[in-house]
Amino acid sequence: MAWWKAWIEQEGVTVKSSSHFNPDPDAETLYKAMKGIGVGSQLLSHQAAAFAFPSSALTSVSPWGQQGHLCCNPAGTNEQAIIDVLTKRSNTQRQQIAKSFKAQFGKDLTETLKSELSGKFERLIVALMYPPYRYEAKELHDAMKGLGTKEGVIIEILASRTKNQLREIMKAYEEDYGSSLEEDIQADTSGYLERILVCLLQGSRDDVSSFVDPALALQDAQDLYAAGEKIRGTDEMKFITILCTRSATHLLRVFEEYEKIANKSIEDSIKSETHGSLEEAMLTVVKCTQNLHSYFAERLYYAMKGAGTRDGTLIRNIVSRSEIDLNLIKCHFKKMYGKTLSSMIMEDTSGDYKNALLSLVGSDP
């Protein structure tokens, strides 16, 4: 499944809206789950607890002892209660919970979570609280702030989103950070990488028409060959122009024609003709055009493969795809690597962070 067809496939969704949803008891459950918040006048009623948890779990969330006497709020944070609520609600429902939390307790839910949690678990839970476009705008902003630029994050987001998605991300970016995403990318990158990122930001590949002009596809394939394999050196702008301005259906035909002409795949030519972040950007465009689910499966696999875990990549892709196509990504993951995504998460992470990730990922395909 190519990128332009992936928004949104219901069979791919791992996190769905909770049925019979009511934000008020969920907000109360979260309030009680935070350490340092006394029982006081804000009691979690048996009714609210029963709504959010099975009867077997009530003893861990009720402020009442087994004999019906009021007892003290246990020290520490009930991380599992937070996981049970926030990973089992859609993003829209989480926004409603945040509003209810503010109305009932006069506190910002996200800021309260930040103060109560820490490390990778905090990063994951806070990511869940952002509306999707604001979250992706934040990821782009974080990739450019401070010393060094995380080009891989920018490439991943810009190459895998549709024109409408990119428009909403740019709007959220300007609202939250007071500057233009395009201008910040131009200020933070240079050369051909800057050019391809700015081109991708325009969303010109969004034509979903199934019509392809065979003659134009053949001409583009010949132009790519002439710009790379046929000459000494590489005409990078020719590659950038074709990869970033042609429709996805057209590009698929171009890639087929190119392989006939060059006797090698477009991916192999890109690898031999370019390097570094420009190579990564071009290859990402090709991969997202061919099969978006395989691309994200690869991103998740290499986030965990080898020494250390690239937690930013792992969190971003699980959170951002959980309400779009994560189930389909899981299927491709298993086919490509012979193991399930959840089994690799279990091997590579631990504690509440692991439990929250597994809850978002859902059952194995």
Residue frames relative to the residue before (quaternion, step in Angstrom):
aa qw qx qy qz dx dy dz
M 1.0000 0.0000 0.0000 0.0000 0.00 0.00 0.00
A 0.3114 -0.7700 0.5293 0.1729 3.56 -0.66 1.08
W 0.7212 -0.5117 0.2720 0.3795 3.54 -1.23 0.58
W 0.7007 0.5058 -0.2971 0.4060 3.58 0.89 -0.85
K 0.6643 0.4861 -0.3013 0.4813 3.60 1.29 -0.17
A 0.6103 0.6551 -0.3068 0.3230 3.56 1.25 -0.31
W 0.6645 0.4989 -0.3124 0.4603 3.62 1.19 0.07
I 0.6619 -0.5660 -0.4863 0.0711 1.78 -0.54 2.44
E 0.2563 -0.7697 0.5666 0.1446 3.61 -0.96 0.78
Q 0.4214 -0.7576 0.4329 0.2470 3.56 -0.39 1.25
E 0.6406 0.5268 -0.3451 0.4394 3.60 1.02 -0.67
G 0.6581 0.5268 -0.3029 0.4445 3.57 1.26 -0.32
V 0.5699 0.6384 -0.3664 0.3652 3.56 1.25 -0.35
T 0.2033 -0.7812 0.5782 0.1188 3.60 -0.88 0.95
V 0.7425 0.2854 -0.1867 0.5765 3.59 1.13 -0.55
K 0.0176 -0.8183 0.5727 -0.0467 3.56 -0.47 1.23
S 0.6534 -0.4957 0.3880 0.4206 3.54 -1.28 0.31
S 0.4355 -0.6827 0.5238 0.2644 3.56 -1.02 0.85
S 0.4191 -0.6956 0.5216 0.2616 3.57 -0.91 0.90
H 0.8171 0.1794 -0.1738 0.5195 3.58 -1.20 0.61
F 0.1981 0.8323 -0.4924 0.1598 3.55 1.07 0.80
N 0.0509 0.7473 -0.6614 0.0393 3.51 -1.12 0.85
P 0.3625 -0.7837 0.4546 0.2185 3.62 -0.42 1.14
D 0.5930 0.6291 -0.3714 0.3386 3.60 1.07 -0.64
P 0.7069 0.4166 -0.2962 0.4889 3.66 0.75 -0.86
D 0.5928 0.5483 -0.3741 0.4562 3.61 1.11 -0.55
A 0.6471 0.5097 -0.3159 0.4708 3.59 0.98 -0.84
E 0.6458 0.5143 -0.3170 0.4668 3.59 1.01 -0.80
T 0.6277 0.5369 -0.3310 0.4564 3.57 1.01 -0.82
L 0.6645 0.4903 -0.2994 0.4779 3.57 0.94 -0.87
Y 0.6203 0.5498 -0.3372 0.4463 3.58 1.01 -0.82
K 0.6990 0.4623 -0.2632 0.4780 3.56 0.92 -0.94
A 0.6334 0.5605 -0.3308 0.4186 3.58 1.14 -0.57
M 0.6222 0.5547 -0.3396 0.4357 3.57 1.23 -0.42
K 0.4427 -0.6806 0.5140 0.2768 3.56 -0.99 0.84
G 0.7713 0.3779 -0.2577 0.4425 3.54 -1.24 0.42
I 0.6269 0.4865 -0.3562 0.4934 3.58 1.26 0.09
G 0.3051 -0.7932 0.5014 0.1623 3.58 -0.36 1.22
V 0.6560 -0.5027 0.3831 0.4126 3.52 -1.29 0.25
G 0.0728 0.8612 -0.5020 0.0338 3.59 0.91 -0.96
S 0.7866 -0.2882 0.2363 0.4922 3.50 -1.02 -0.88
Q 0.6594 0.5009 -0.3057 0.4700 3.58 1.26 -0.26
L 0.0228 0.8216 -0.5670 0.0544 3.57 0.28 1.21
L 0.3605 -0.6770 0.5920 0.2474 3.51 -1.15 0.67
S 0.3077 -0.7947 0.4945 0.1712 3.56 -0.33 1.22
H 0.6342 -0.5105 0.4138 0.4074 3.53 -1.29 0.37
Q 0.6252 0.5525 -0.3435 0.4311 3.58 1.03 -0.73
A 0.6762 0.4827 -0.2934 0.4730 3.58 0.92 -0.91
A 0.6513 0.5160 -0.3225 0.4533 3.55 0.98 -0.83
A 0.6536 0.5173 -0.3130 0.4552 3.55 0.97 -0.85
F 0.6155 0.5555 -0.3450 0.4400 3.58 1.11 -0.63
A 0.7694 0.3963 -0.1942 0.4618 3.54 0.91 -0.97
F 0.8126 0.2128 -0.0827 0.5363 3.60 1.05 -0.60
P 0.5400 -0.5740 0.4840 0.3804 3.60 -1.21 0.38
S 0.6701 -0.5283 0.3358 0.3989 3.55 -1.18 0.52
S 0.6204 0.5676 -0.3461 0.4161 3.58 1.08 -0.67
A 0.7116 0.4514 -0.2593 0.4718 3.60 1.19 -0.52
L 0.4482 0.7346 -0.4422 0.2529 3.60 1.23 -0.20
T 0.6108 0.5767 -0.3710 0.3960 3.59 1.02 -0.68
S 0.6850 0.4889 -0.3033 0.4469 3.59 1.09 -0.52
V 0.7691 0.3507 -0.1999 0.4955 3.59 1.18 -0.37
S 0.6048 0.5739 -0.3701 0.4096 3.61 1.15 -0.34
P 0.4127 -0.7085 0.5115 0.2570 3.60 -1.01 0.76
W 0.6244 0.5386 -0.3332 0.4572 3.57 1.30 0.01
G 0.4550 -0.6796 0.5066 0.2728 3.53 -1.02 0.80
Q 0.7122 -0.4529 0.3114 0.4366 3.57 -1.29 0.15
Q 0.7006 0.4439 -0.2737 0.4871 3.61 1.12 -0.59
G 0.6008 -0.5907 0.3556 0.4046 3.60 1.25 0.14
H 0.5352 0.6161 -0.4158 0.4015 3.61 1.26 0.16
L 0.5371 -0.6190 0.4684 0.3300 3.55 -1.10 0.75
C 0.0712 -0.8037 0.5902 0.0262 3.56 -0.84 0.93
C 0.6276 -0.5587 0.3871 0.3797 3.55 -1.24 0.35
N 0.5343 -0.5924 0.4957 0.3433 3.53 -1.24 0.55
P 0.4238 -0.7200 0.4695 0.2855 3.64 -0.57 1.02
A 0.5606 -0.6133 0.4424 0.3374 3.53 -1.11 0.75
G 0.7237 0.4233 -0.3173 0.4432 3.54 -1.16 0.58
T 0.5026 -0.6458 0.4980 0.2869 3.49 -1.37 0.21
N 0.3563 -0.7154 0.5603 0.2174 3.56 -1.00 0.83
E 0.1933 -0.8354 0.5069 0.0882 3.56 0.21 1.33
Q 0.6384 0.5426 -0.3432 0.4246 3.58 0.99 -0.78
A 0.6178 0.5358 -0.3473 0.4589 3.60 1.04 -0.69
I 0.6334 0.5207 -0.3183 0.4757 3.58 1.06 -0.79
I 0.6430 0.5159 -0.3116 0.4726 3.58 0.98 -0.87
D 0.6685 0.5292 -0.3037 0.4252 3.57 0.86 -1.00
V 0.6984 0.4420 -0.2782 0.4893 3.58 1.00 -0.73
L 0.7966 0.3997 -0.2111 0.4014 3.58 0.45 -1.20
T 0.6941 0.4435 -0.3022 0.4797 3.63 1.06 -0.50
K 0.7020 0.4335 -0.2620 0.5006 3.59 1.27 -0.16
R 0.6321 0.4553 -0.3482 0.5214 3.55 1.22 0.49
S 0.5111 -0.6217 0.4862 0.3405 3.58 -1.13 0.59
N 0.6668 -0.4962 0.3546 0.4283 3.57 -1.24 0.30
T 0.6220 0.5421 -0.3378 0.4528 3.57 1.00 -0.79
Q 0.6667 0.4902 -0.2971 0.4764 3.58 0.98 -0.83
R 0.6179 0.5386 -0.3520 0.4518 3.61 1.04 -0.69
Q 0.6298 0.5250 -0.3406 0.4602 3.59 1.04 -0.73
Q 0.6446 0.5078 -0.3170 0.4755 3.59 1.05 -0.72
I 0.6158 0.5334 -0.3388 0.4706 3.59 1.07 -0.74
A 0.6434 0.5274 -0.3187 0.4542 3.58 0.99 -0.87
K 0.6464 0.5088 -0.3188 0.4709 3.60 0.99 -0.78
S 0.6550 0.5050 -0.3074 0.4706 3.57 0.98 -0.86
F 0.6220 0.5501 -0.3283 0.4504 3.58 1.02 -0.85
K 0.6709 0.4913 -0.2902 0.4735 3.58 0.92 -0.94
A 0.6720 0.5089 -0.2958 0.4494 3.59 0.95 -0.90
Q 0.7217 0.4543 -0.2501 0.4585 3.58 0.95 -0.88
F 0.8420 0.2277 -0.0554 0.4859 3.54 0.84 -1.00
G 0.4422 -0.7356 0.4297 0.2807 3.59 1.28 0.03
K 0.6178 0.5192 -0.3489 0.4765 3.56 1.20 0.53
D 0.4622 -0.6348 0.5385 0.3057 3.54 -1.22 0.56
L 0.4511 -0.7253 0.4446 0.2698 3.59 -0.61 1.11
T 0.6690 0.5036 -0.3178 0.4448 3.59 0.83 -0.93
E 0.6694 0.4882 -0.3045 0.4699 3.59 0.91 -0.87
T 0.6297 0.5257 -0.3325 0.4654 3.59 1.06 -0.71
L 0.6361 0.5185 -0.3201 0.4733 3.56 1.00 -0.82
K 0.6355 0.5320 -0.3268 0.4542 3.59 0.98 -0.85
S 0.6969 0.4795 -0.2804 0.4536 3.57 0.95 -0.84
E 0.7214 0.4539 -0.2415 0.4639 3.57 1.15 -0.60
L 0.7493 0.3556 -0.1929 0.5243 3.58 1.12 -0.62
S 0.1479 -0.7930 0.5838 0.0924 3.56 -1.27 0.13
G 0.8115 0.3347 -0.2152 0.4279 3.52 -1.37 0.18
K 0.8254 -0.2291 0.1864 0.4811 3.52 -1.22 -0.64
F 0.6049 0.5521 -0.3568 0.4494 3.56 1.08 -0.65
E 0.6358 0.5143 -0.3204 0.4780 3.58 0.97 -0.82
R 0.6493 0.5334 -0.3158 0.4407 3.57 0.90 -0.94
L 0.6695 0.4978 -0.2919 0.4677 3.58 0.98 -0.86
I 0.6892 0.4817 -0.2914 0.4561 3.59 0.81 -0.98
V 0.6447 0.5078 -0.3213 0.4725 3.60 0.98 -0.80
A 0.6095 0.5541 -0.3465 0.4489 3.60 1.04 -0.75
L 0.6406 0.5388 -0.3177 0.4454 3.58 1.03 -0.79
M 0.6785 0.5227 -0.2889 0.4278 3.58 1.11 -0.63
Y 0.5902 0.5631 -0.3820 0.4343 3.60 1.18 -0.28
P 0.4724 -0.5902 0.5514 0.3529 3.61 -1.09 0.60
P 0.6719 -0.5681 0.2845 0.3807 3.63 -0.94 0.85
Y 0.7170 0.4430 -0.2815 0.4587 3.61 0.72 -0.97
R 0.6395 0.5093 -0.3309 0.4714 3.57 1.04 -0.70
Y 0.6222 0.5375 -0.3446 0.4529 3.58 1.06 -0.68
E 0.6884 0.4661 -0.2924 0.4726 3.57 0.88 -0.89
A 0.6013 0.5350 -0.3524 0.4775 3.58 1.13 -0.63
K 0.6389 0.5216 -0.3174 0.4680 3.58 1.02 -0.81
E 0.6482 0.5179 -0.3220 0.4560 3.58 0.94 -0.86
L 0.6508 0.4984 -0.3101 0.4815 3.58 1.01 -0.79
H 0.6491 0.5135 -0.3181 0.4625 3.58 0.94 -0.86
D 0.6711 0.4968 -0.2967 0.4633 3.58 0.90 -0.93
A 0.6299 0.5516 -0.3317 0.4346 3.59 1.10 -0.66
M 0.7544 0.3872 -0.2047 0.4889 3.57 1.17 -0.52
K 0.6120 0.5711 -0.3733 0.4001 3.61 1.11 -0.41
G 0.7781 0.3346 -0.2469 0.4708 3.55 -1.19 0.52
L 0.7203 -0.4131 0.3241 0.4533 3.53 -1.29 -0.29
G 0.8129 0.2146 -0.1787 0.5111 3.55 -0.95 0.89
T 0.2367 -0.7606 0.5923 0.1211 3.51 -1.20 0.64
K 0.3198 -0.7316 0.5697 0.1945 3.55 -0.94 0.91
E 0.1938 -0.8366 0.5025 0.1004 3.56 0.29 1.30
G 0.6092 0.5958 -0.3522 0.3871 3.58 1.04 -0.76
V 0.6328 0.5262 -0.3256 0.4656 3.58 1.06 -0.76
I 0.6647 0.5047 -0.2988 0.4627 3.58 0.91 -0.96
I 0.6529 0.5168 -0.3066 0.4611 3.57 0.92 -0.93
E 0.6508 0.5384 -0.3169 0.4316 3.58 0.85 -0.98
I 0.7200 0.4492 -0.2612 0.4600 3.57 0.76 -1.03
L 0.7127 0.4715 -0.2831 0.4354 3.61 0.76 -0.97
A 0.7041 0.4743 -0.2744 0.4518 3.60 1.00 -0.76
S 0.7530 0.4222 -0.2111 0.4586 3.61 1.12 -0.51
R 0.6518 0.5035 -0.3222 0.4667 3.61 1.24 -0.02
T 0.5066 -0.6446 0.4862 0.3023 3.54 -1.23 0.58
K 0.7085 -0.4504 0.3264 0.4344 3.55 -1.31 0.20
N 0.6666 0.4945 -0.3065 0.4659 3.60 0.90 -0.87
Q 0.6299 0.5246 -0.3293 0.4685 3.56 1.02 -0.78
L 0.6678 0.5041 -0.2972 0.4600 3.57 0.90 -0.95
R 0.6223 0.5413 -0.3395 0.4523 3.58 1.02 -0.77
E 0.6796 0.4829 -0.2870 0.4718 3.59 0.94 -0.89
I 0.6258 0.5266 -0.3332 0.4690 3.59 1.06 -0.73
M 0.6521 0.5116 -0.3130 0.4637 3.60 0.94 -0.86
K 0.6375 0.5233 -0.3164 0.4687 3.57 1.03 -0.81
A 0.6687 0.4915 -0.2938 0.4743 3.59 0.90 -0.94
Y 0.6245 0.5535 -0.3303 0.4412 3.58 1.02 -0.84
E 0.6921 0.4737 -0.2812 0.4664 3.58 0.85 -0.97
E 0.6467 0.5229 -0.3187 0.4547 3.59 1.02 -0.79
D 0.7474 0.4255 -0.2254 0.4577 3.58 0.90 -0.92
Y 0.8140 0.2682 -0.1132 0.5026 3.60 1.00 -0.77
G 0.4499 -0.7513 0.4105 0.2542 3.59 1.27 0.09
S 0.7069 0.3738 -0.2775 0.5326 3.55 1.17 0.50
S 0.5746 -0.5950 0.4451 0.3430 3.55 -1.30 0.34
L 0.4839 -0.6631 0.4866 0.2989 3.59 -0.88 0.92
E 0.6532 0.5167 -0.3224 0.4500 3.57 0.90 -0.88
E 0.6766 0.4867 -0.3000 0.4640 3.60 0.90 -0.86
D 0.6463 0.5127 -0.3249 0.4625 3.59 1.02 -0.73
I 0.6278 0.5155 -0.3338 0.4782 3.58 1.06 -0.72
Q 0.6492 0.5151 -0.3116 0.4648 3.58 0.97 -0.84
A 0.6785 0.4900 -0.2885 0.4650 3.58 1.04 -0.78
D 0.7512 0.4317 -0.2044 0.4555 3.56 1.09 -0.71
T 0.7481 0.2737 -0.1878 0.5746 3.60 1.25 -0.24
S 0.1825 -0.7918 0.5747 0.0971 3.58 -1.23 0.16
G 0.7911 0.3648 -0.2345 0.4314 3.53 -1.36 0.10
Y 0.8170 -0.2388 0.1839 0.4915 3.53 -1.14 -0.68
L 0.5720 0.5699 -0.3916 0.4413 3.60 1.14 -0.50
E 0.6345 0.5203 -0.3245 0.4705 3.57 0.93 -0.87
R 0.6752 0.5135 -0.3024 0.4347 3.57 0.88 -0.92
I 0.6902 0.4660 -0.3036 0.4629 3.58 0.85 -0.86
L 0.6374 0.5237 -0.3372 0.4536 3.61 1.03 -0.71
V 0.6552 0.4948 -0.3087 0.4802 3.59 0.96 -0.83
C 0.6312 0.5245 -0.3253 0.4697 3.59 1.04 -0.77
L 0.6555 0.5084 -0.3106 0.4641 3.59 0.93 -0.87
L 0.6295 0.5648 -0.3276 0.4213 3.56 1.03 -0.79
Q 0.6156 0.5619 -0.3446 0.4320 3.59 1.17 -0.47
G 0.3257 -0.7925 0.4669 0.2189 3.59 1.24 -0.33
S 0.2802 0.8143 -0.4737 0.1845 3.58 1.08 0.64
R 0.5982 0.5768 -0.3680 0.4171 3.63 1.23 -0.11
D 0.4816 0.7588 -0.3638 0.2447 3.53 1.32 -0.05
D 0.4416 0.6868 -0.4762 0.3264 3.61 1.18 0.01
V 0.1674 -0.8266 0.5328 0.0695 3.59 -0.43 1.21
S 0.3423 0.7462 -0.5013 0.2734 3.56 1.23 0.27
S 0.4146 -0.7149 0.5082 0.2422 3.55 -1.00 0.82
F 0.5241 0.6422 -0.4138 0.3763 3.58 1.26 -0.16
V 0.0064 -0.7721 0.6351 -0.0222 3.53 -0.97 0.95
D 0.3295 -0.7179 0.5813 0.1954 3.54 -0.94 0.94
P 0.3653 -0.7693 0.4759 0.2197 3.63 -0.29 1.21
A 0.6444 0.5308 -0.3279 0.4420 3.58 1.00 -0.78
L 0.6709 0.4823 -0.2980 0.4780 3.58 0.97 -0.86
A 0.6233 0.5342 -0.3406 0.4584 3.58 1.04 -0.74
L 0.6477 0.5062 -0.3096 0.4778 3.58 1.00 -0.84
Q 0.6463 0.5207 -0.3190 0.4577 3.59 0.98 -0.84
D 0.6495 0.5100 -0.3137 0.4687 3.58 0.98 -0.84
A 0.6346 0.5240 -0.3258 0.4654 3.58 1.00 -0.80
Q 0.6556 0.5006 -0.3006 0.4787 3.58 0.98 -0.86
D 0.6454 0.5201 -0.3173 0.4608 3.58 1.01 -0.81
L 0.6387 0.5139 -0.3229 0.4730 3.58 1.02 -0.77
Y 0.6474 0.5118 -0.3161 0.4680 3.56 0.97 -0.84
A 0.6673 0.4977 -0.2937 0.4698 3.57 0.97 -0.88
A 0.6842 0.4953 -0.2794 0.4566 3.58 1.10 -0.68
G 0.7878 0.3062 -0.1549 0.5115 3.56 1.21 -0.35
E 0.8236 0.2866 -0.1448 0.4676 3.54 0.02 -1.33
K 0.6955 0.5228 -0.2817 0.4045 3.58 0.99 -0.81
I 0.7743 0.3144 -0.1634 0.5244 3.57 1.12 -0.59
R 0.5162 -0.5814 0.5107 0.3670 3.53 -1.30 0.20
G 0.7383 0.2465 -0.2177 0.5888 3.55 -0.51 1.15
T 0.3510 -0.7404 0.5439 0.1810 3.54 -1.29 0.15
D 0.3070 -0.7038 0.6096 0.1970 3.54 -1.09 0.81
E 0.2242 -0.8369 0.4863 0.1133 3.55 0.22 1.33
M 0.6517 0.5407 -0.3319 0.4157 3.59 0.97 -0.80
K 0.5980 0.5470 -0.3721 0.4525 3.58 1.09 -0.55
F 0.6367 0.5111 -0.3173 0.4824 3.58 1.00 -0.84
I 0.6701 0.5103 -0.3014 0.4468 3.58 0.85 -1.00
T 0.6648 0.5221 -0.3097 0.4353 3.59 0.86 -0.95
I 0.7072 0.4510 -0.2756 0.4696 3.58 0.81 -0.95
L 0.6873 0.4950 -0.2932 0.4433 3.61 0.86 -0.91
C 0.7751 0.3908 -0.1887 0.4592 3.58 1.00 -0.77
T 0.7565 0.3856 -0.2239 0.4785 3.62 1.14 -0.30
R 0.6267 0.5237 -0.3532 0.4564 3.62 1.20 -0.21
S 0.5598 -0.5943 0.4499 0.3620 3.56 -1.15 0.57
A 0.6372 -0.5540 0.3795 0.3783 3.54 -1.21 0.52
T 0.6479 0.5107 -0.3285 0.4599 3.60 0.95 -0.82
H 0.6326 0.5222 -0.3217 0.4729 3.56 1.07 -0.75
L 0.6624 0.5236 -0.3122 0.4354 3.58 0.90 -0.91
L 0.6085 0.5543 -0.3655 0.4346 3.58 0.99 -0.71
R 0.6595 0.4870 -0.2994 0.4881 3.58 1.01 -0.80
V 0.6142 0.5455 -0.3414 0.4567 3.58 1.05 -0.77
F 0.6568 0.5165 -0.3161 0.4492 3.59 0.90 -0.89
E 0.6317 0.5264 -0.3264 0.4662 3.59 1.04 -0.77
E 0.6854 0.4790 -0.2833 0.4696 3.58 0.86 -0.96
Y 0.6218 0.5592 -0.3406 0.4296 3.56 1.03 -0.78
E 0.6623 0.5156 -0.3100 0.4466 3.57 0.92 -0.90
K 0.6227 0.5310 -0.3375 0.4651 3.59 1.08 -0.66
I 0.6945 0.4809 -0.2708 0.4616 3.57 0.98 -0.89
A 0.7940 0.3603 -0.1560 0.4641 3.56 0.78 -1.09
N 0.3162 -0.7592 0.4970 0.2768 3.58 1.28 -0.35
K 0.7050 0.2988 -0.2780 0.5801 3.54 1.11 0.75
S 0.5778 -0.6093 0.4126 0.3533 3.56 -1.14 0.52
I 0.6222 -0.5292 0.4132 0.4026 3.54 -1.24 0.38
E 0.6050 0.5586 -0.3555 0.4423 3.61 1.09 -0.67
D 0.6710 0.4942 -0.3046 0.4614 3.60 0.89 -0.90
S 0.6444 0.5158 -0.3250 0.4616 3.58 1.02 -0.74
I 0.6340 0.5231 -0.3286 0.4652 3.57 0.99 -0.83
K 0.6548 0.5200 -0.3093 0.4530 3.57 0.97 -0.86
S 0.7193 0.4381 -0.2577 0.4736 3.59 0.99 -0.75
E 0.7336 0.4441 -0.2283 0.4609 3.60 1.13 -0.60
T 0.7821 0.2189 -0.1262 0.5696 3.60 1.18 -0.46
H 0.1474 -0.7843 0.5935 0.1044 3.55 -1.27 0.08
G 0.7851 0.3729 -0.2413 0.4317 3.55 -1.34 0.11
S 0.8331 -0.2127 0.1630 0.4838 3.53 -1.17 -0.69
L 0.5986 0.5479 -0.3684 0.4537 3.60 1.09 -0.59
E 0.6297 0.5184 -0.3217 0.4809 3.59 1.00 -0.82
E 0.6553 0.5134 -0.3123 0.4577 3.58 0.91 -0.91
A 0.6580 0.5165 -0.3120 0.4504 3.59 0.94 -0.88
M 0.6744 0.4900 -0.2973 0.4656 3.59 0.86 -0.93
L 0.6672 0.4971 -0.3032 0.4645 3.58 0.90 -0.90
T 0.6289 0.5341 -0.3376 0.4530 3.60 1.05 -0.71
V 0.6167 0.5296 -0.3426 0.4710 3.60 1.01 -0.77
V 0.6640 0.5020 -0.3042 0.4632 3.58 0.91 -0.92
K 0.6829 0.4964 -0.2907 0.4502 3.59 0.84 -0.96
C 0.6768 0.4830 -0.2973 0.4694 3.59 0.93 -0.86
T 0.6229 0.5269 -0.3357 0.4707 3.57 1.12 -0.60
Q 0.7042 0.4737 -0.2663 0.4569 3.57 0.95 -0.88
N 0.7788 -0.2067 0.1724 0.5665 3.60 0.82 -0.94
L 0.3155 -0.7929 0.4962 0.1602 3.54 -0.23 1.30
H 0.6537 0.5289 -0.3235 0.4338 3.59 0.96 -0.84
S 0.6395 0.5077 -0.3221 0.4791 3.58 1.04 -0.75
Y 0.6184 0.5493 -0.3453 0.4434 3.57 1.04 -0.77
F 0.7119 0.4395 -0.2731 0.4748 3.59 0.80 -0.95
A 0.5787 0.5551 -0.3766 0.4639 3.61 1.12 -0.55
E 0.6512 0.5116 -0.3013 0.4727 3.57 1.00 -0.85
R 0.6394 0.5268 -0.3230 0.4576 3.58 0.97 -0.87
L 0.6782 0.4866 -0.2909 0.4677 3.58 0.93 -0.88
Y 0.6396 0.5386 -0.3288 0.4391 3.57 0.98 -0.85
Y 0.7433 0.4119 -0.2380 0.4704 3.57 0.77 -1.00
A 0.5250 0.5986 -0.4160 0.4394 3.58 1.29 -0.13
M 0.7715 0.3335 -0.1678 0.5152 3.56 1.18 -0.59
K 0.5714 0.6182 -0.3836 0.3798 3.59 1.17 -0.42
G 0.8050 0.2750 -0.2089 0.4824 3.55 -1.08 0.75
A 0.7461 -0.3879 0.2915 0.4559 3.53 -1.35 -0.22
G 0.8227 0.1934 -0.1651 0.5084 3.55 -0.94 0.93
T 0.2968 -0.7390 0.5814 0.1665 3.54 -1.28 0.43
R 0.3248 -0.7094 0.5883 0.2124 3.56 -0.97 0.87
D 0.1804 -0.8571 0.4743 0.0883 3.52 0.37 1.32
G 0.6020 0.5707 -0.3647 0.4231 3.60 1.03 -0.67
T 0.6692 0.4855 -0.2828 0.4862 3.56 0.96 -0.91
L 0.6488 0.5274 -0.3099 0.4526 3.56 0.96 -0.89
I 0.6883 0.4756 -0.2786 0.4716 3.58 0.83 -0.99
R 0.6787 0.5191 -0.3052 0.4204 3.57 0.77 -1.04
N 0.7352 0.4412 -0.2543 0.4473 3.56 0.79 -0.94
I 0.6404 0.4928 -0.3386 0.4820 3.60 1.04 -0.60
V 0.6659 0.4920 -0.3055 0.4703 3.59 0.92 -0.86
S 0.7440 0.4454 -0.2484 0.4318 3.59 0.72 -1.04
R 0.7328 0.4028 -0.2424 0.4919 3.61 1.12 -0.51
S 0.4813 0.7164 -0.4225 0.2768 3.62 1.22 -0.30
E 0.7535 0.3242 -0.2056 0.5337 3.60 1.11 -0.55
I 0.6437 0.5015 -0.3213 0.4806 3.57 1.26 0.42
D 0.8187 -0.2163 0.2099 0.4888 3.59 0.32 -1.22
L 0.2631 0.8103 -0.4986 0.1600 3.61 1.15 0.42
N 0.5985 0.5556 -0.3736 0.4399 3.61 1.05 -0.60
L 0.6725 0.4833 -0.2920 0.4785 3.58 0.99 -0.82
I 0.6048 0.5395 -0.3399 0.4772 3.57 1.11 -0.69
K 0.6275 0.5454 -0.3256 0.4502 3.59 1.02 -0.84
C 0.6458 0.5201 -0.3210 0.4576 3.60 0.98 -0.82
H 0.6705 0.4797 -0.2960 0.4825 3.57 0.94 -0.86
F 0.5924 0.5752 -0.3541 0.4390 3.58 1.06 -0.75
K 0.6881 0.4852 -0.2809 0.4606 3.56 0.85 -0.98
K 0.6561 0.5079 -0.3087 0.4650 3.59 0.99 -0.82
M 0.7116 0.4812 -0.2559 0.4433 3.57 0.93 -0.92
Y 0.8337 0.2438 -0.0792 0.4891 3.59 0.90 -0.90
G 0.4688 -0.7274 0.4173 0.2774 3.60 1.25 0.08
K 0.7166 0.3022 -0.2487 0.5774 3.56 1.21 0.45
T 0.5169 -0.6505 0.4497 0.3277 3.58 -1.15 0.45
L 0.6202 -0.5402 0.4197 0.3839 3.53 -1.23 0.48
S 0.6682 0.5086 -0.3118 0.4444 3.59 0.90 -0.89
S 0.6405 0.5213 -0.3410 0.4491 3.62 0.99 -0.73
M 0.6574 0.4928 -0.3152 0.4750 3.59 1.03 -0.70
I 0.6100 0.5328 -0.3438 0.4752 3.58 1.09 -0.69
M 0.6482 0.5221 -0.3168 0.4549 3.59 0.98 -0.84
E 0.6725 0.4947 -0.2908 0.4673 3.58 1.05 -0.77
D 0.7909 0.4040 -0.1540 0.4330 3.55 0.98 -0.92
T 0.7616 0.2841 -0.1734 0.5561 3.60 1.21 -0.30
S 0.1897 -0.7954 0.5669 0.1003 3.58 -1.24 0.12
G 0.8165 0.3436 -0.2114 0.4130 3.50 -1.41 0.12
D 0.8166 -0.2178 0.1825 0.5024 3.54 -1.19 -0.65
Y 0.5777 0.5832 -0.3602 0.4431 3.57 1.11 -0.66
K 0.6670 0.4875 -0.2860 0.4855 3.57 0.92 -0.95
N 0.6725 0.5116 -0.3078 0.4373 3.59 0.84 -0.95
A 0.6612 0.4997 -0.3082 0.4671 3.58 0.99 -0.80
L 0.6348 0.5210 -0.3296 0.4658 3.60 0.98 -0.80
L 0.6771 0.4983 -0.2963 0.4533 3.57 0.88 -0.94
S 0.6264 0.5341 -0.3360 0.4577 3.56 1.07 -0.72
L 0.6617 0.4945 -0.2998 0.4772 3.59 1.03 -0.77
V 0.6750 0.5092 -0.2915 0.4473 3.58 1.00 -0.85
G 0.3036 -0.7851 0.4913 0.2238 3.59 1.04 -0.71
S 0.7667 -0.3872 0.2646 0.4385 3.54 -1.33 -0.16
D 0.5942 -0.5884 0.4213 0.3510 3.56 -1.21 0.52
P 0.5356 -0.6209 0.4583 0.3427 3.59 -1.14 0.62
